Amino acid sequence: MSEAKLILVCNDDGITAPGIRSLIKVARDLGDVVVVAPDKPQSAMGHAITINSTLRVQKMVVDGQTEYACSGTPVDCIKLAVNKILPRKPDLLISGINHGSNASINVIYSGTMSAAMEGALEKIPSIGFSLTNHSIDANFEASEKVARSIIKNALLHPMPAGVCLNVNIPDVSIDLIKGIKVCRQAEAIWQEEFDERKDPTGRTYYWLTGEFKNLDSGTDTDIWALENNYVSIVPCQFDITAHQHLNFFNDWQSF
Amino acid sequence: MSEAKLILVCNDDGITAPGIRSLIKVARDLGDVVVVAPDKPQSAMGHAITINSTLRVQKMVVDGQTEYACSGTPVDCIKLAVNKILPRKPDLLISGINHGSNASINVIYSGTMSAAMEGALEKIPSIGFSLTNHSIDANFEASEKVARSIIKNALLHPMPAGVCLNVNIPDVSIDLIKGIKVCRQAEAIWQEEFDERKDPTGRTYYWLTGEFKNLDSGTDTDIWALENNYVSIVPCQFDITAHQHLNFFNDWQSF
């Protein structure tokens, strides 16, 4: 009799978000689940960690499920889970389901994917799931089916150490999803606009807004896959060395 | 007569930190400087951006130098600078000088380097500088000399688009620095420990602490360079696709 798999669940939209509720539901069918997630929305927190203030953790049981709401960022949640909360290294870390795409350059800002990347750094097989719909009442039905299949695969097949998966799911019903594409991260950028306003005392403040611009015409990218109703899977690792440019800077020797 | 170079200066330790004061001093000798930096410490904020609250910017003039203190993260500062504050795209973005190493895996948590990376995404030549000493009263004398030389190089030689430099400087006097090494990011990890305490009401809280563990025996890494009193330069780019593992996941097709 094989031991049940230990699955750690996190997200960045906060522990009450519908997306993580969907992911918990799926995970509970597949293993022993522990949820450690932010106690409030922590979207776009990237790989931030809390070093200048303290962290709190609130344990609770929801529908028989043990959950920990943490005052910190998604990456704080993973560090706390691994070092203080879990009885052993989990067999799988899943993060999400994020409300909104984390394809392409979104991955750099994403707390959901940073949680998965932190897992990868800890050599835990880790997957971030995102649905390309920001809405609080997005429909996660198809996403649950996709997540279930991918989690089963991840529990069956050992993943390369240090690698996590960035899974993005198009916002269509399951019968319109054509399949899964393993992709590279598309080159894209957010073209920012700041919405400039005056507060009641006349002082200026700003809201960050912007528009996503795909700069990549490749058909092997996550953006292409999503635009064509495929689920995109990008295997990710954190070595940002621009290896092909190491020689370029070799003549910058003197000072 | 060529136009003066426009240099944007940012950091993550906050606009009053000694490290950014050193960098501003150096930059003012080399071009027209605009400072846009956080109004308080924002260390370890990674690539976080502010989307759920508003941003404020306070303009001020310090010793004839125009500076903007921003309520947001280092990456917010760059976005605001590029989109709202600067008259044109800067010729160079420099971030730092950070109080503490950003070599190896530190780069993933670093606000200083995230500001530089955001510049690279905007196709601005960008450099993050860090001194391997966390102390508020660290000695930046050698770092200023190193930064001056590297900034001059960057203003003379166009850098590859989309690439930023992660420069780390050993905490020794200039005569002990052996030179510059162009390196790859060492594989390393933070081994966390949480310092568990009780507040005056008896409730538990945590401080994140930890120890840096180099897992990489290579002599071509930034950690090796720093341990041997070289300045390390790692050219960085943000494509975290694990290209070598794309095929591995190709059989995860069904759901």
Chai-1 contact restraints between the chains, C-beta under 6 A:
chainA,res_idxA,chainB,res_idxB,connection_type,confidence,min_distance_angstrom,max_distance_angstrom,comment,restraint_id
A,A44,B,I49,contact,1.0,0.0,6.0,A-B,restraint_1
A,A44,B,I51,contact,1.0,0.0,6.0,A-B,restraint_2
A,M45,B,A48,contact,1.0,0.0,6.0,A-B,restraint_3
A,G46,B,G46,contact,1.0,0.0,6.0,A-B,restraint_4
A,G46,B,H47,contact,1.0,0.0,6.0,A-B,restraint_5
A,G46,B,A48,contact,1.0,0.0,6.0,A-B,restraint_6
A,H47,B,G46,contact,1.0,0.0,6.0,A-B,restraint_7
A,H47,B,I108,contact,1.0,0.0,6.0,A-B,restraint_8
A,H47,B,Y109,contact,1.0,0.0,6.0,A-B,restraint_9
A,A48,B,M45,contact,1.0,0.0,6.0,A-B,restraint_10
A,A48,B,G46,contact,1.0,0.0,6.0,A-B,restraint_11
A,A48,B,A48,contact,1.0,0.0,6.0,A-B,restraint_12
A,I49,B,A44,contact,1.0,0.0,6.0,A-B,restraint_13
A,I49,B,Y109,contact,1.0,0.0,6.0,A-B,restraint_14
A,I51,B,A44,contact,1.0,0.0,6.0,A-B,restraint_15
A,I51,B,L208,contact,1.0,0.0,6.0,A-B,restraint_16
A,T54,B,Y205,contact,1.0,0.0,6.0,A-B,restraint_17
A,L55,B,Y206,contact,1.0,0.0,6.0,A-B,restraint_18
A,R56,B,Y205,contact,1.0,0.0,6.0,A-B,restraint_19
A,K79,B,E192,contact,1.0,0.0,6.0,A-B,restraint_20
A,N83,B,E192,contact,1.0,0.0,6.0,A-B,restraint_21
A,N83,B,F194,contact,1.0,0.0,6.0,A-B,restraint_22
A,K84,B,F194,contact,1.0,0.0,6.0,A-B,restraint_23
A,I108,B,H47,contact,1.0,0.0,6.0,A-B,restraint_24
A,I108,B,F238,contact,1.0,0.0,6.0,A-B,restraint_25
A,Y109,B,H47,contact,1.0,0.0,6.0,A-B,restraint_26
A,Y109,B,I49,contact,1.0,0.0,6.0,A-B,restraint_27
A,L121,B,I189,contact,1.0,0.0,6.0,A-B,restraint_28
A,V146,B,F255,contact,1.0,0.0,6.0,A-B,restraint_29
A,S149,B,F255,contact,1.0,0.0,6.0,A-B,restraint_30
A,N153,B,W252,contact,1.0,0.0,6.0,A-B,restraint_31
A,P160,B,H245,contact,1.0,0.0,6.0,A-B,restraint_32
A,V163,B,A242,contact,1.0,0.0,6.0,A-B,restraint_33
A,V163,B,H245,contact,1.0,0.0,6.0,A-B,restraint_34
A,I180,B,Q253,contact,1.0,0.0,6.0,A-B,restraint_35
A,V182,B,L246,contact,1.0,0.0,6.0,A-B,restraint_36
A,V182,B,F249,contact,1.0,0.0,6.0,A-B,restraint_37
A,V182,B,N250,contact,1.0,0.0,6.0,A-B,restraint_38
A,R184,B,T241,contact,1.0,0.0,6.0,A-B,restraint_39
A,Q185,B,D239,contact,1.0,0.0,6.0,A-B,restraint_40
A,Q185,B,T241,contact,1.0,0.0,6.0,A-B,restraint_41
A,I189,B,L121,contact,1.0,0.0,6.0,A-B,restraint_42
A,E192,B,K79,contact,1.0,0.0,6.0,A-B,restraint_43
A,E192,B,N83,contact,1.0,0.0,6.0,A-B,restraint_44
A,F194,B,N83,contact,1.0,0.0,6.0,A-B,restraint_45
A,F194,B,K84,contact,1.0,0.0,6.0,A-B,restraint_46
A,Y205,B,T54,contact,1.0,0.0,6.0,A-B,restraint_47
A,Y205,B,R56,contact,1.0,0.0,6.0,A-B,restraint_48
A,Y206,B,L55,contact,1.0,0.0,6.0,A-B,restraint_49
A,L208,B,I51,contact,1.0,0.0,6.0,A-B,restraint_50
A,I233,B,F249,contact,1.0,0.0,6.0,A-B,restraint_51
A,V234,B,T241,contact,1.0,0.0,6.0,A-B,restraint_52
A,P235,B,A242,contact,1.0,0.0,6.0,A-B,restraint_53
A,P235,B,H245,contact,1.0,0.0,6.0,A-B,restraint_54
A,P235,B,F249,contact,1.0,0.0,6.0,A-B,restraint_55
A,C236,B,I240,contact,1.0,0.0,6.0,A-B,restraint_56
A,C236,B,A242,contact,1.0,0.0,6.0,A-B,restraint_57
A,Q237,B,A242,contact,1.0,0.0,6.0,A-B,restraint_58
A,F238,B,I108,contact,1.0,0.0,6.0,A-B,restraint_59
A,D239,B,Q185,contact,1.0,0.0,6.0,A-B,restraint_60
A,I240,B,C236,contact,1.0,0.0,6.0,A-B,restraint_61
A,T241,B,R184,contact,1.0,0.0,6.0,A-B,restraint_62
A,T241,B,Q185,contact,1.0,0.0,6.0,A-B,restraint_63
A,T241,B,V234,contact,1.0,0.0,6.0,A-B,restraint_64
A,A242,B,V163,contact,1.0,0.0,6.0,A-B,restraint_65
A,A242,B,P235,contact,1.0,0.0,6.0,A-B,restraint_66
A,A242,B,C236,contact,1.0,0.0,6.0,A-B,restraint_67
A,A242,B,Q237,contact,1.0,0.0,6.0,A-B,restraint_68
A,H245,B,P160,contact,1.0,0.0,6.0,A-B,restraint_69
A,H245,B,V163,contact,1.0,0.0,6.0,A-B,restraint_70
A,H245,B,P235,contact,1.0,0.0,6.0,A-B,restraint_71
A,L246,B,V182,contact,1.0,0.0,6.0,A-B,restraint_72
A,F249,B,V182,contact,1.0,0.0,6.0,A-B,restraint_73
A,F249,B,I233,contact,1.0,0.0,6.0,A-B,restraint_74
A,F249,B,P235,contact,1.0,0.0,6.0,A-B,restraint_75
A,N250,B,V182,contact,1.0,0.0,6.0,A-B,restraint_76
A,W252,B,N153,contact,1.0,0.0,6.0,A-B,restraint_77
A,Q253,B,I180,contact,1.0,0.0,6.0,A-B,restraint_78
A,F255,B,V146,contact,1.0,0.0,6.0,A-B,restraint_79
A,F255,B,S149,contact,1.0,0.0,6.0,A-B,restraint_80
